[in-house]
């Protein structure tokens, strides 16, 4: 029999978003920014389902260009959160007609 997992609260989800950014941003350079390498690693490890989607060549650079609104070649926490908001919106739209509940 599978063990039941305690439901996550919104507070826990917010803390996880912040901690995920900080964990990757602290690997090199400015600890308050994601470098290209840090962002790529974050996406590969934290959103592995993206690897299953066939994307055109240069898609990562295109995503980085969209996220990096101030064009400093790094992703700030505010730019990261905009990405998270868009990802949440896409998930919400995708799962609108599914029954409420986890896992999705």
N, C-alpha and C positions, 0 to 999 in steps of 0.2 A: 504494500500500500504506500503510495507516494505521500511524502510529508507535506503538510499545508504550509504555505509561505504567507507570512503576515502581510496584509495589504500595506502599500506604501502611502504615506500621507503626502499632501502637497508640499508641506514643509520639508520632508525628506527628499522629494523630487527636486526642489529648488536647491537644497544643499548639495545634491549630487551634481547638478549642472555647474554650480560654482566650483566645486572640488575637482570636477573633470577638467575644466579649463585650467585651473591652477596646477594640477598634476602635470599637464603637458607643457604649459608655458614655462615652467621652472626648469626644463631640461637643458636649455641653452640660451645665451643672450639675456635679453630683457625678460625678467620673470613676470611681467605684466602684459606680455604680448606673445602671440603664437607666430613663430617663424613658419616658412613654407613647410619645412620638414616636420615640425611639431604638429601643424594642422593636418598634414597628410597622415601622420601616424595616428592622431586622434580619430580621424574619419575611418581609417582602416580598422582600428581596434574597437572603437566604440559604436560604429555603424557598419558591421561586417556585411550586412545585406546589400550595401552599395556595391560590394565587390561582385555580387551575382548579377548586377545589371550591366548590360553592355552599353558603354558610353563612347562617344566619339573621341578621337585623339585630341588631346589638349583640353579635355573637360575640366581637369583639376585647375589648370591655369585660368580657365574661364571662370570657374567658381571663385577662385582667389581674387580675381579682378572685380567680381561682383561684391564679395564680402569686404574687400579692402577699400572702403568708401573714401578714406583720406589719402589713398595711394602712397602709403609709406612702406609698402611691401611686407607688412606684418598685419596680423589680425588682433585687434584690441578686444577686450571683454565685451564692449558694447557691440562691436561688429559680429562677434561670435553669438551673442544673444539674439541679434536680428536673424541670423541663420537658424538658430533653435526655434524662433517664433515661426519662421516660414516652414520649417520641418514639421512643427506641431500642427500648423494649419493644414498642410498636405495630408498628414495622418488623420486629422479630424474629418476632412472631406472624404478620404478613402474609406473610413470606417463608419460613416454616417448611417448606413443601412444595416449594420451588423448589430446583434444584440449587445446591450451594455454589459461589460464585465471583462475581466482579464483571464487568460492572456489573449492577445490579439495577434 
